[in-house]
Amino acid sequence: MPLITTHTHEAPAQALATAPSPVVMVPVYNSPDDVALCIESLLRHTDPARTILVIDDASPDAHAVDAVRAIEASVPNPVVLYRREDNRGFVGTCNEAFELCAGRDVVL
């Protein structure tokens, strides 16, 4: 499944419009090794039909996003990678995920 990467708020909302509930959301801020471990674990233990939303909260370390891109070829799940331009913090990022996934449950 290809990785959908976007920088705009509208694109992930469109990509998630038909996603089954719940959507699994991973907030990211730096820590590329932890991000890679988290995504790999999700892929091993999550139904392949389950959509994963990764929101990068304007990480100054681009390697955090590279960790997600590195596993693109092996991703059976739909994965939406949303790279924010400005940092909103954990709570702001989670609230945005709820907004993007309107009408569906979200697992953080």
Summary of the structure (lengths in Angstrom):
residues: 108
radius of gyration: 12.3
end to end distance: 21.5
largest distance: 32.5
contacts: 324
relative contact order: 0.29
helix: 41%
strand: 20%
